Amino acid sequence: FMERPAVVEVAEAVLGSEKLFKGQSIGQYKILGELGKGGQGAVYQVLDTKLKRTIALKLLPPELTVSEINRKRFQREAQLASALDHPNICTIHDLTEFDGLHFIVMQFVAGRNVRELVGGRPLDLTSALKVAIQVCDALAAAHAQGIMHRDIKAQNVIVTDNGQAKILDFGLAKLTQKNPEGKDQTELTVQGSPYGTPTYAAPEQSRGERVDHRADIFSAGILLYEMLTGTWAFHGKTAVDVRHAVLHETPKPIAELRGEPIPAKLQATISRALAKEPRERFQNIAEMRDELIAVLRASPESETSETTRFLENFKSYVPRRIQTWNKHGKLLLAGAVLLGLIFAGFLTYRFIHSEAARPSAQPVISSVAVMPFANIGGDANTEYLSDGVTETLIDSLSKLPNVAVKSRSSVFRYKGREIDPSVAGSELSVQAVLTGRLVQRGDALFLSLELVDARNNNHLWGSQYNRRLADLVTVQEEIVKDIAHYLRPALTGAEQKDLTRHYTDNTEAYQLYLRGRYFWLRFTPADHQKAAEYFNQAIAIDPTFALAYAGLGDTYAASATNGWISPREGYPKAKVAVKRALEIDNTLAEAHNTAGALAMFYDLDWATAEREYKRAIELNPNYAITYEVYSYLLSAIGRLDEGIAMAQRGLQVDTLSVPLGNDVGGAYYLARRYDQAIKQYQESIELDSTDAVAHWNLGEVYELKGMPEEAIKELQKAIGIAGRTSGLLALLGHAYAASGKQGEAQKILGELNKMSEQAYVSPYDLAILYLGLGDKDRAFEQLTKAYEDRTGWIIYLNVEPIFDPLRSDPRFVGLVSRMKFPR
């Protein structure tokens, strides 16, 4: 045996025996009894006489504290462990010294460790899986903070009587980054001495090599193997023999040792965790956890009430990246000023290097696509829910710093399709793809999410959420927090608050709002009527729901602009709704955007409109619709090149958006750059051949280029998609007239006149048709009415090429002057 250093013997002589006795007091702590003792120190159950609570006190022996190097290691143990806040990790309360003895004050956990629980016999499958799932989840939380345990073993996992697992002793944990001086933290340990217990240590640990978080994955696999078999995966008479087995042998199949079959997925999960090479294991312990959850869900025991509760209540927990390590507001007891300074520097360094502190296998993601959630069951009545959750996540995650999130219009073309993340990622030019599944059964709501690296199809993060439908608002906030903590773990408090901001706490009002959004996005007259009804119902339940007012304003404004309702009816209603939205929340970009549109379309107040658009962009630079309507304004007032540039900015925000591509084409059209407009519309059709607006606008350009037959063909395609709307019919009639088919044009005029008896028909559309038929008087009559009604597209009067034949007419000049365009 190796002789003990003289310094240790001297220390023990000075300090006396390190064993404490029942009834003995250590400062405010009274010893109630010894709980256990190991190589890292003895643990006592104590009474905190100040706070009147039972806690645990860990006393380190002189070997670990007598030298400066070992004291630093002791300090590091407490610092790292105290930064963790997870229901399956034993909480560190304080770090203290008394009469030369060093202690860690921690949570008292009543229960048995896994070694005692197993007792040489296999646990039942369900119990073993529940413990392993909790251990994996706790390690996932630690790894997310750049912390490894490095000594996961049966003695370090306590299981309470109610089945809760608690990991103890992060004493061998180390940061996965280097310290500020550039020296690795392992230099505080004797070189060549592997961390961890040989039976549970990964091969790279056994070799004394530098390790990362995948060593914990190996140890967790060993722990689960022990729970399922009652014995260790690797055996030997000496530590050397065990290490040899770890390096070179393969564990016996679990079914052979249990004497009964186990799920193939479970054996595969453990085999992968126990791979000799780190690159062949799970690359993130959350993957292992999710596999084990899937095994438990598929087991017959999952139908029992206890297991059902476990699965319903279980969720991935990812802690805040930076948090106070001493929850009671003091770093150390009096006299430990030096340690406080050391830890302050440690925290500062970790904050500055938060990205570097991630587990080495976790890539930094800078672009994400949130794919449309699958509505499992296909109930059309819940489609609004899956779409709404998707849209909410897109909006929220777009606020993350340095993360580009694809917009709704880019990703919803994948709706209803089987999604290969690598293919979608390549098409959308993103690094990661988030997919989701939603199931609603009565009041029960289940969501399953997975974040996949699109470059290699590796699982990055995943979680499942079992909630009530009444918890819809809070579960979305929870999901956003969890994803954000994975993507950007070092968010400031203000960034976190902005990220999870919601506009109502009333779930019923929120569901009605989502229904309204669902119908608004379908963009037909009937659907917008339904949208307005749902928004009004949401407002009736929560009169302070700013987003619902903004949605209502959008609905009335869009319906009026597109001629689905009279502008005299729609625009005033929209103004009332938007005014109320901004009174409630003046930082709502959507409301400022609609306020700008109303100033432009209804008030013809160009300066106010531009000011509102600029404010909307300032509040949310990722809200692409603002660039769209801002480009309308710039083109309408004759700043044609700026209009093109603004539309292109919108397309840069959302590169695959067909509507934004159409806006670029429209800006080219108004600038008389027809060939570029045609090219842009053709690109839109290539992306989505069912987009009616692209065919509509392409037909208009063809006619202005003197290609009426091609124009008619495209306009007929648009009508086949969108139906016989007044705008499409008027333009088709104009094209018929231009091609000499006066009879066809007259038929369309008759159809529009008949249509006007039942619904609003835009005088702007009628003016276009009369102009095609050569009836300038009727055309001016309708244009004047369009101005008086504030029909939406009258704003283009001074730049719309189709009106070029009228520009020399004094009536046209007079009408343009009434529009108050800036000079």
C-alpha positions in Angstrom: 0.0 0.0 0.0 1.1 3.5 -0.7 2.2 5.5 2.4 0.0 8.4 3.4 1.7 11.8 3.0 3.0 13.3 6.2 1.0 16.4 5.6 -2.2 14.4 5.9 -1.1 12.8 9.2 -0.2 16.3 10.6 -3.6 17.6 9.5 -5.5 14.8 11.2 -3.4 15.4 14.4 -4.4 19.0 14.3 -8.0 18.6 13.3 -8.6 15.4 15.3 -10.7 12.6 13.8 -12.9 13.7 10.8 -15.8 11.6 12.1 -18.7 13.6 13.6 -21.0 12.4 16.3 -24.7 12.6 16.9 -25.6 15.7 18.9 -22.4 17.5 17.9 -22.9 21.1 16.6 -21.1 22.6 13.6 -22.0 26.2 13.7 -25.8 26.4 13.1 -25.9 22.7 12.1 -26.7 20.0 14.7 -25.6 16.4 13.7 -28.5 13.9 13.7 -26.6 11.0 12.4 -24.3 9.7 9.6 -25.9 8.8 6.3 -22.9 7.3 4.5 -19.3 7.6 3.7 -17.2 7.3 0.5 -14.0 8.3 -1.1 -15.3 11.9 -1.6 -16.3 12.3 2.1 -18.8 11.5 4.8 -22.4 12.7 4.6 -24.5 13.5 7.7 -28.1 14.2 8.4 -28.2 17.5 10.2 -30.7 20.0 11.6 -30.3 23.6 10.5 -31.2 25.3 13.8 -31.7 28.7 12.1 -34.1 27.7 9.4 -35.5 24.7 11.3 -35.1 22.3 8.4 -33.4 18.9 7.9 -30.6 19.0 5.5 -27.4 17.0 4.6 -23.9 18.0 5.4 -21.0 16.6 3.4 -17.6 16.7 5.2 -14.5 16.3 3.1 -11.6 14.4 4.7 -8.2 16.1 5.1 -6.8 14.3 2.1 -9.1 16.4 -0.1 -8.8 19.8 1.6 -5.4 20.0 3.3 -3.6 21.3 0.1 -4.5 24.4 -1.9 -5.0 22.3 -5.1 -7.5 20.0 -3.4 -9.3 22.9 -1.8 -9.8 24.4 -5.2 -11.2 21.1 -6.4 -13.6 21.1 -3.4 -14.6 24.7 -4.2 -15.1 23.8 -7.9 -17.4 20.9 -6.9 -19.7 23.2 -4.9 -19.6 25.9 -7.5 -20.6 23.7 -10.4 -23.2 21.7 -8.6 -24.9 24.8 -7.1 -25.4 26.2 -10.6 -27.8 23.3 -11.3 -31.5 23.6 -10.6 -33.4 20.4 -11.5 -35.9 18.2 -9.7 -33.7 15.2 -10.2 -30.4 16.8 -9.0 -29.7 17.2 -5.3 -29.7 20.9 -4.5 -26.5 22.5 -3.0 -27.5 25.2 -0.4 -24.1 26.5 0.8 -20.4 26.0 1.1 -18.8 26.5 4.5 -15.7 25.9 6.7 -15.7 25.3 10.5 -12.6 24.9 12.6 -10.6 23.9 9.5 -13.2 21.4 8.3 -14.8 21.9 4.9 -18.4 21.2 4.3 -21.0 21.3 1.5 -24.6 22.0 2.7 -27.1 20.2 0.6 -30.7 19.0 0.3 -31.5 16.0 2.5 -33.0 13.2 0.3 -34.8 10.4 2.1 -34.6 7.2 0.2 -32.3 4.3 -1.0 -29.6 4.5 -3.5 -29.8 2.3 -6.6 -27.3 -0.2 -5.2 -29.5 -0.8 -2.2 -32.6 -0.7 -4.4 -31.3 -3.4 -6.7 -29.7 -5.6 -4.0 -28.4 -8.0 -6.5 -31.8 -8.6 -8.2 -33.2 -7.0 -11.4 -35.8 -4.3 -11.0 -39.0 -4.6 -12.8 -38.8 -3.0 -16.3 -41.1 0.0 -15.4 -39.2 1.0 -12.3 -35.8 0.8 -14.0 -37.0 2.9 -16.9 -38.5 5.6 -14.7 -35.3 6.0 -12.8 -33.2 6.0 -15.9 -35.4 8.6 -17.6 -35.1 10.9 -14.7 -31.3 10.4 -14.5 -31.0 11.1 -18.2 -33.1 14.2 -17.9 -31.0 15.6 -15.0 -27.8 15.0 -17.0 -29.3 16.7 -20.0 -29.9 19.8 -17.8 -26.3 19.6 -16.5 -24.8 19.2 -20.0 -26.8 22.2 -21.2 -24.8 24.2 -18.7 -21.5 22.7 -19.8 -21.3 20.5 -16.7 -20.5 16.8 -16.6 -20.9 14.5 -13.7 -18.1 12.1 -14.5 -19.0 9.6 -11.7 -22.5 8.4 -12.4 -23.0 5.1 -10.4 -25.6 3.3 -8.3 -24.4 4.8 -5.1 -24.8 8.4 -6.5 -28.5 8.0 -7.4 -31.0 8.1 -4.6 -34.6 7.0 -5.2 -37.3 8.3 -2.8 -40.3 6.3 -1.7 -42.5 8.1 -4.3 -40.1 7.1 -7.1 -38.3 10.4 -7.6 -34.6 9.9 -8.5 -31.9 12.3 -7.3 -28.4 12.5 -8.5 -25.8 13.2 -5.8 -22.1 14.3 -5.9 -21.2 16.3 -8.9 -17.8 16.3 -7.2 -16.0 15.0 -10.3 -17.7 17.3 -12.7 -15.7 19.6 -14.9 -16.4 22.3 -17.4 -16.2 21.4 -21.0 -14.3 24.6 -21.7 -10.9 25.8 -20.6 -10.3 28.1 -17.7 -9.4 31.8 -18.2 -5.7 31.0 -17.7 -5.8 28.6 -20.6 -5.1 25.5 -18.3 -7.6 22.7 -18.4 -9.4 22.1 -15.1 -8.1 18.5 -15.1 -4.8 19.9 -14.0 -6.3 20.2 -10.5 -6.2 16.3 -10.5 -3.1 14.1 -10.5 -2.3 13.5 -14.1 -2.9 9.9 -15.3 -5.5 9.1 -12.6 -8.8 8.5 -14.3 -11.9 10.1 -12.9 -14.9 8.0 -12.0 -15.5 4.5 -10.6 -14.0 1.8 -12.9 -17.2 -0.3 -13.1 -19.1 2.7 -14.6 -16.3 4.6 -16.3 -16.3 5.0 -20.1 -13.4 3.5 -22.1 -11.9 7.0 -22.6 -12.0 7.6 -18.9 -10.4 4.2 -18.2 -7.5 5.2 -20.5 -7.1 8.5 -18.7 -7.9 10.5 -21.8 -9.7 13.8 -22.1 -13.4 13.2 -22.1 -16.7 15.0 -22.8 -20.3 14.6 -21.9 -20.6 11.3 -23.8 -18.8 9.6 -20.9 -21.8 10.4 -18.7 -24.0 8.7 -21.4 -21.9 5.5 -21.1 -22.2 5.6 -17.3 -25.9 6.1 -17.5 -26.1 3.0 -19.8 -24.1 1.0 -17.2 -26.5 2.1 -14.5 -29.6 1.1 -16.4 -27.9 -2.3 -17.3 -27.4 -2.8 -13.5 -31.0 -2.0 -12.7 -32.3 -4.4 -15.4 -29.9 -7.3 -14.6 -29.0 -6.9 -10.9 -25.3 -7.0 -11.8 -22.6 -5.0 -13.5 -22.0 -4.9 -17.2 -18.2 -5.5 -16.7 -16.5 -7.6 -14.1 -13.0 -8.2 -12.7 -11.2 -9.1 -9.5 -9.2 -5.8 -9.6 -9.8 -2.3 -11.0 -7.3 -3.2 -13.7 -9.3 -6.2 -14.7 -12.5 -4.2 -14.8 -10.9 -1.5 -17.0 -9.7 -4.2 -19.3 -13.2 -5.6 -19.6 -14.6 -2.1 -20.2 -12.1 -1.6 -23.0 -12.3 -4.9 -24.7 -15.4 -7.0 -23.7 -19.1 -6.9 -24.7 -21.7 -7.1 -21.9 -24.0 -10.1 -22.0 -27.5 -9.5 -23.4 -29.9 -8.3 -20.8 -32.6 -10.8 -21.7 -30.1 -13.6 -21.0 -29.5 -12.4 -17.5 -33.1 -11.5 -16.7 -34.3 -14.9 -18.0 -37.1 -13.1 -20.0 -37.2 -11.1 -23.3 -37.0 -7.3 -23.2 -38.1 -4.9 -25.9 -35.6 -4.9 -28.8 -35.6 -1.1 -28.7 -34.5 -1.1 -25.1 -31.5 -3.5 -25.8 -30.6 -1.3 -28.8 -30.7 1.8 -26.7 -28.4 0.4 -24.0 -26.0 -1.1 -26.6 -25.7 2.3 -28.2 -25.0 4.0 -24.9 -22.3 1.4 -24.2 -20.5 1.8 -27.5 -16.7 1.8 -27.0 -16.2 4.8 -29.2 -17.9 8.1 -28.1 -18.9 8.9 -31.7 -21.0 5.7 -31.9 -23.0 6.6 -28.7 -25.9 8.9 -28.5 -24.5 12.4 -29.1 -26.9 14.0 -26.7 -28.2 12.3 -23.6 -31.6 13.8 -24.4 -31.8 11.4 -27.3 -31.3 8.5 -24.9 -33.9 9.8 -22.6 -36.4 10.1 -25.4 -35.7 6.5 -26.6 -36.4 5.3 -23.1 -39.6 7.3 -22.9 -40.7 5.6 -26.1 -40.0 2.2 -24.7 -42.0 3.0 -21.5 -44.9 4.3 -23.6 -45.0 1.1 -25.6 -44.9 -1.2 -22.6 -48.1 -2.8 -21.2 -47.4 -1.1 -17.9 -47.9 2.3 -19.5 -51.7 1.7 -19.1 -51.4 1.7 -15.3 -52.5 4.9 -13.6 -49.2 5.4 -11.9 -47.2 5.1 -15.1 -49.7 7.2 -17.0 -49.3 10.0 -14.4 -45.5 9.7 -14.7 -45.7 10.0 -18.5 -48.2 12.8 -18.3 -46.3 14.8 -15.8 -42.8 14.1 -17.2 -41.2 16.8 -19.4 -37.7 17.8 -20.3 -36.4 20.5 -18.0 -33.6 22.7 -19.2 -32.4 25.2 -16.6 -31.4 28.8 -17.1 -27.8 29.1 -18.3 -26.7 31.6 -15.7 -28.3 31.7 -12.3 -27.4 32.5 -8.8 -25.7 29.5 -7.2 -26.6 30.3 -3.6 -30.4 30.6 -3.4 -30.4 32.2 0.0 -28.5 35.2 -1.1 -25.1 34.7 0.3 -22.1 33.0 -1.3 -20.4 31.8 1.8 -20.5 32.1 5.5 -18.5 34.9 7.1 -14.8 34.7 6.3 -15.0 33.1 2.9 -14.4 36.3 0.9 -11.7 34.7 -1.3 -14.0 32.0 -2.6 -16.7 34.6 -3.3 -14.2 36.5 -5.5 -13.1 33.3 -7.2 -16.7 32.4 -8.0 -17.6 35.9 -9.2 -14.8 35.6 -11.7 -15.9 32.1 -12.6 -19.5 33.4 -13.3 -18.2 36.3 -15.3 -16.1 34.1 -17.5 -18.9 31.6 -18.0 -21.3 34.4 -19.0 -18.8 35.8 -21.5 -18.1 32.4 -22.9 -21.6 31.0 -22.7 -21.6 29.6 -26.2 -18.2 28.0 -25.7 -19.5 26.3 -22.6 -21.9 24.1 -24.5 -21.3 20.4 -24.6 -18.8 19.8 -27.4 -21.2 17.7 -29.5 -23.9 20.4 -29.5 -23.6 22.5 -32.6 -24.5 26.2 -32.6 -27.6 26.7 -34.7 -28.1 30.0 -36.5 -31.0 29.2 -38.8 -34.2 27.2 -38.1 -37.4 26.3 -40.0 -40.5 25.5 -37.8 -42.4 23.1 -40.0 -46.3 23.0 -39.9 -47.3 20.8 -37.0 -49.0 17.6 -37.9 -52.6 17.5 -36.7 -52.9 13.9 -35.7 -56.3 12.5 -36.3 -56.9 15.0 -39.1 -59.9 16.6 -37.5 -60.6 19.8 -39.5 -62.0 21.4 -36.4 -58.6 21.3 -34.7 -56.6 22.4 -37.8 -56.6 25.9 -36.5 -54.8 24.7 -33.4 -51.9 23.0 -35.1 -51.5 25.9 -37.5 -51.7 28.4 -34.7 -49.1 26.7 -32.5 -46.8 26.6 -35.5 -47.3 30.3 -36.2 -46.8 31.3 -32.6 -43.5 29.4 -32.4 -42.3 31.1 -35.6 -43.2 34.5 -34.2 -41.6 33.9 -30.8 -38.4 32.2 -32.0 -37.9 35.0 -34.5 -37.0 37.2 -31.5 -34.0 35.0 -30.6 -30.7 36.9 -31.2 -28.7 35.6 -34.1 -31.2 33.0 -35.1 -32.9 33.3 -38.6 -36.3 31.7 -38.5 -38.2 31.0 -41.7 -41.5 32.7 -42.0 -44.9 31.1 -42.2 -45.3 31.5 -45.9 -42.0 29.7 -46.6 -42.8 26.6 -44.4 -46.5 26.2 -44.9 -46.0 24.8 -48.4 -44.8 21.7 -46.6 -48.2 21.3 -44.8 -49.6 17.9 -45.1 -46.4 16.4 -46.5 -44.0 13.8 -45.1 -41.0 15.9 -44.2 -37.4 14.7 -44.6 -35.5 17.3 -42.4 -32.4 17.1 -44.6 -34.4 17.8 -47.8 -36.5 20.6 -46.2 -33.4 22.1 -44.6 -31.6 22.1 -48.0 -34.6 23.6 -49.8 -35.0 26.3 -47.1 -31.3 26.9 -46.5 -31.5 26.3 -42.8 -29.3 24.4 -40.4 -32.1 22.9 -38.3 -35.7 21.8 -38.7 -38.3 21.7 -35.9 -41.1 19.3 -36.5 -44.2 18.8 -34.3 -47.2 16.6 -33.8 -50.4 17.8 -32.0 -53.2 15.6 -30.7 -56.4 17.0 -29.1 -58.9 14.7 -27.5 -61.6 16.7 -25.6 -59.8 18.7 -23.0 -56.5 16.7 -23.4 -53.7 18.2 -25.4 -50.5 16.4 -26.4 -47.6 17.9 -28.2 -44.4 16.2 -29.4 -41.6 18.2 -30.8 -38.2 17.3 -32.3 -35.3 19.6 -33.4 -33.2 17.9 -36.1 -29.8 19.0 -37.6 -30.7 19.3 -41.3 -27.1 18.8 -42.3 -26.9 15.2 -41.0 -30.4 14.3 -39.7 -29.0 14.1 -36.1 -31.5 14.6 -33.3 -30.6 17.8 -31.4 -33.5 18.2 -29.0 -36.9 16.8 -28.3 -39.7 16.9 -25.8 -43.3 15.9 -25.2 -46.0 17.9 -23.4 -49.1 16.4 -21.9 -51.4 19.2 -20.9 -55.0 20.3 -20.8 -56.4 22.5 -23.6 -57.0 25.1 -20.9 -53.2 25.3 -20.5 -52.6 26.2 -24.2 -51.1 29.6 -23.5 -48.7 28.4 -20.8 -47.6 25.3 -22.6 -46.7 27.4 -25.7 -44.6 29.7 -23.4 -43.0 26.6 -21.9 -42.1 25.1 -25.3 -40.6 28.4 -26.5 -38.5 28.6 -23.3 -37.3 25.0 -23.7 -36.3 25.5 -27.4 -34.7 28.9 -26.7 -32.7 27.4 -23.8 -31.3 24.8 -26.3 -30.6 27.3 -29.1 -29.4 30.3 -27.0 -28.9 29.3 -23.4 -27.4 32.7 -22.3 -30.4 34.9 -22.9 -30.8 38.0 -20.8 -33.8 38.5 -18.6 -35.2 41.1 -21.0 -34.7 38.8 -23.9 -36.4 35.9 -22.1 -39.4 38.1 -21.2 -39.8 39.4 -24.8 -39.5 35.8 -26.1 -42.3 34.4 -24.0 -44.6 37.4 -24.2 -48.3 36.7 -24.7 -51.3 38.9 -25.0 -53.9 37.1 -23.0 -54.1 34.7 -20.1 -57.6 33.5 -21.2 -57.2 30.3 -23.1 -60.8 30.5 -24.6 -60.0 34.0 -26.0 -56.7 32.7 -27.3 -58.3 29.8 -29.1 -60.8 32.1 -30.7 -58.0 34.3 -31.8 -56.2 31.3 -33.4 -59.4 30.4 -35.2 -59.6 33.9 -36.5 -56.0 33.8 -37.8 -56.7 30.4 -39.4 -59.6 31.8 -41.4 -57.8 35.1 -42.1 -54.9 33.3 -43.8 -57.3 31.4 -46.1 -57.9 34.8 -47.7 -61.3 34.6 -49.2 -64.3 36.8 -48.7 -66.2 34.1 -46.8 -63.2 33.2 -44.6 -62.5 36.8 -43.7 -66.1 37.1 -42.6 -65.6 34.1 -40.3 -62.3 35.6 -39.1 -63.9 38.8 -38.1 -66.5 36.9 -36.1 -63.9 34.9 -34.2 -61.8 38.0 -33.4 -64.9 39.8 -32.1 -65.7 36.8 -29.9 -62.1 36.8 -28.5 -62.4 40.5 -27.7 -65.8 40.0 -26.0 -64.1 37.5 -23.6 -60.9 39.6 -23.1 -61.4 43.3 -23.9 -57.7 43.9 -23.3 -56.5 41.4 -25.9 -54.5 43.7 -28.2 -53.5 41.0 -30.7 -57.2 40.2 -31.3 -58.0 43.9 -32.0 -55.0 44.0 -34.4 -56.3 40.8 -36.1 -59.8 42.4 -36.4 -58.3 45.5 -37.9 -56.3 43.5 -40.4 -59.4 41.6 -41.4 -61.6 44.7 -42.1 -58.7 46.5 -43.9 -57.8 43.5 -46.1 -61.5 42.9 -47.0 -62.0 46.6 -47.9 -58.7 46.8 -49.9 -59.6 43.7 -51.9 -63.1 44.8 -52.6 -64.8 42.1 -50.6 -66.7 44.7 -48.6 -67.3 48.3 -49.1 -64.3 50.4 -48.1 -66.7 52.9 -46.5 -67.7 50.0 -44.2 -64.4 48.2 -43.7 -61.9 51.0 -43.3 -63.7 52.9 -40.4 -64.2 49.6 -38.5 -60.5 48.7 -39.1 -59.4 52.2 -37.7 -61.5 51.7 -34.5 -59.9 48.2 -33.9 -56.4 49.3 -34.6 -56.7 52.4 -32.5 -57.8 50.2 -29.6 -55.0 47.7 -30.1 -52.4 50.5 -29.9 -54.0 52.0 -26.8 -53.5 48.7 -25.1 -50.1 48.0 -26.5 -48.2 50.6 -28.5 -45.3 48.2 -29.1 -47.4 45.9 -31.3 -45.7 45.9 -34.8 -48.8 44.3 -36.4 -51.0 47.2 -35.3 -48.6 49.9 -36.5 -48.4 48.1 -39.8 -52.2 48.2 -40.2 -52.3 51.8 -39.0 -49.9 52.6 -41.8 -52.1 50.7 -44.3 -55.2 52.7 -43.2 -53.4 56.0 -43.4 -52.3 55.0 -47.0 -55.5 53.4 -48.4 -58.2 55.4 -46.5 -56.8 58.7 -45.4 -54.3 59.2 -48.3 -52.0 60.5 -45.6 -48.7 59.3 -47.1 -46.4 60.8 -44.5 -48.3 59.2 -41.6 -48.3 55.9 -43.4 -44.6 56.0 -44.0 -44.0 56.8 -40.3 -46.1 53.9 -39.1 -44.3 51.5 -41.5 -40.9 52.6 -40.2 -42.1 52.1 -36.6 -43.4 48.6 -37.4 -40.1 47.6 -38.9 -38.3 49.1 -35.9 -40.4 47.0 -33.5 -40.2 43.8 -35.5 -37.7 43.7 -38.4 -38.8 40.1 -39.2 -42.4 41.1 -39.9 -42.2 40.7 -43.7 -45.7 42.1 -44.4 -44.6 45.6 -43.5 -42.0 45.6 -46.2 -44.8 44.5 -48.6 -47.2 47.3 -47.9 -44.4 49.9 -47.5 -43.3 49.0 -51.0 -46.9 49.7 -52.1 -46.6 53.2 -50.6 -43.3 54.0 -52.2 -44.4 52.8 -55.7 -47.8 54.7 -55.4 -46.1 58.0 -54.7 -43.7 57.6 -57.5 -40.6 56.5 -55.7 -40.5 53.5 -57.9 -36.9 52.3 -57.4 -37.4 52.6 -53.6 -40.5 50.5 -54.0 -38.6 47.8 -55.7 -35.9 47.9 -53.1 -38.4 47.7 -50.2 -40.2 44.7 -51.8 -36.8 43.0 -52.2 -36.0 43.6 -48.5 -39.2 41.8 -47.7 -38.1 38.9 -49.9 -34.8 38.8 -48.1 -36.6 38.3 -44.8 -38.6 35.5 -46.3 -36.7 34.2 -49.4 -39.2 31.5 -50.5 -42.4 33.6 -49.9 -44.6 33.5 -53.0 -46.6 36.6 -51.9 -43.5 38.6 -51.3 -42.1 37.4 -54.7 -45.3 38.7 -56.3 -44.8 42.0 -54.6 -41.3 42.3 -56.2 -42.9 41.5 -59.5 -45.6 44.2 -58.8 -43.0 46.8 -58.1 -41.2 46.0 -61.4 -44.6 46.2 -63.2 -45.4 49.7 -61.8 -41.9 50.8 -62.9 -42.6 49.5 -66.4 -39.9 46.9 -66.1 -42.1 44.3 -67.6 -39.5 41.6 -68.5 -38.2 41.6 -64.9 -41.8 41.4 -63.6 -42.6 38.4 -65.9 -39.5 36.6 -64.7 -40.4 37.2 -61.0 -44.0 36.0 -61.5 -42.7 32.9 -63.3 -40.5 32.1 -60.4 -43.5 32.5 -58.0 -45.4 30.0 -60.2 -42.5 27.6 -60.2 -42.6 27.7 -56.4 -46.4 27.4 -56.2 -48.4 26.7 -59.4 -51.6 27.1 -57.4 -51.0 30.8 -56.5 -53.8 32.7 -58.1 -52.2 36.1 -57.6 -49.0 35.1 -59.5 -51.1 34.0 -62.5 -53.3 37.1 -62.2 -50.4 39.5 -62.2 -48.6 37.7 -65.0 -51.7 37.9 -67.1 -51.8 41.7 -66.5 -48.2 42.1 -67.6 -48.7 40.0 -70.7 -51.6 42.3 -71.7 -49.5 45.4 -71.2 -46.8 43.8 -73.3 -49.3 43.3 -76.1 -49.7 39.6 -75.6 -53.5 39.3 -75.0 -53.8 35.6 -75.7 -51.2 34.7 -73.2 -52.9 37.2 -70.8 -56.2 35.5 -71.2 -54.7 32.0 -70.6 -53.1 33.2 -67.3 -56.2 35.0 -66.1 -58.3 31.9 -66.7 -55.9 29.9 -64.6 -56.2 32.4 -61.8 -60.0 32.2 -62.0 -59.8 28.4 -61.9 -57.9 28.7 -58.6 -59.5 31.7 -56.9 -63.0 31.8 -58.4 -64.8 34.5 -60.4 -63.9 37.6 -58.3 -64.6 41.0 -59.6 -61.0 42.0 -60.0 -60.1 38.9 -62.0 -63.2 39.2 -64.2 -62.6 42.9 -64.9 -59.1 42.2 -66.0 -60.1 39.2 -68.1 -62.8 41.3 -69.8 -60.2 44.0 -70.5 -57.9 41.3 -72.1 -60.8 40.0 -74.2 -61.5 43.5 -75.4 -57.8 44.0 -76.2 -57.8 40.8 -78.3 -60.9 41.9 -80.2 -63.4 39.7 -78.3 -65.8 42.4 -77.5 -68.7 40.0 -77.0 -66.8 38.1 -74.3 -66.0 41.3 -72.6 -69.6 42.4 -72.7 -70.7 39.1 -71.1 -68.3 39.8 -68.3 -69.7 43.3 -67.8 -73.2 41.8 -67.5 -71.9 39.3 -65.0 -70.3 42.0 -62.9 -73.5 44.2 -63.0 -75.5 41.2 -61.8 -72.9 40.4 -59.1 -73.2 44.0 -57.8 -76.9 43.4 -57.0 -75.9 40.8 -54.4 -72.5 42.1 -53.1 -70.0 44.9 -53.3 -68.2 45.2 -56.6 -65.3 47.6 -56.7 -65.7 50.6 -59.0 -62.0 50.4 -59.6 -62.5 47.0 -61.2 -65.4 48.3 -63.3 -63.3 51.3 -64.4 -60.7 48.9 -65.8 -63.3 46.9 -67.8 -65.0 50.1 -69.2 -61.6 51.3 -70.2 -61.0 48.1 -72.1 -64.3 48.5 -73.8 -63.3 52.0 -74.9 -66.0 53.7 -72.7 -63.8 56.5 -71.1 -66.8 58.4 -69.7 -68.0 55.3 -67.7 -64.4 54.6 -66.8 -63.9 58.1 -65.3 -67.3 57.8 -63.6 -66.2 54.6 -61.8 -62.7 56.0 -61.0 -64.2 59.0 -59.3 -66.5 56.7 -57.3 -63.4 54.5 -56.5 -61.7 57.7 -55.1 -64.7 58.7 -53.1 -65.1 55.1 -51.7 -61.3 54.9 -51.1 -61.2 51.6 -53.1 -57.9 50.1 -52.2 -55.9 50.1 -55.4 -56.9 53.7 -56.3 -53.6 54.5 -54.6 -51.8 53.4 -57.8 -53.8 55.8 -60.0 -50.7 57.9 -60.9 -48.4 54.9 -61.7 -50.7 52.1 -62.9 -49.8 51.4 -66.6 -53.3 50.2 -67.5 -54.5 53.8 -67.1 -51.9 55.3 -69.5 -54.5 56.0 -72.2 -56.3 58.4 -69.8 -53.3 60.5 -68.6 -53.7 63.3 -71.0 -57.4 63.8 -70.2 -58.0 66.8 -67.9 -60.4 64.7 -65.8 -57.6 62.3 -65.0 -55.2 65.2 -64.1 -57.9 66.6 -61.8 -58.5 63.2 -60.1 -54.7 62.7 -59.5 -54.5 66.1 -57.9 -57.2 65.1 -55.4 -55.1 62.2 -54.3 -52.6 64.6 -52.6 -49.6 62.7 -53.8 -46.3 64.3 -52.5 -44.4 66.3 -55.1 
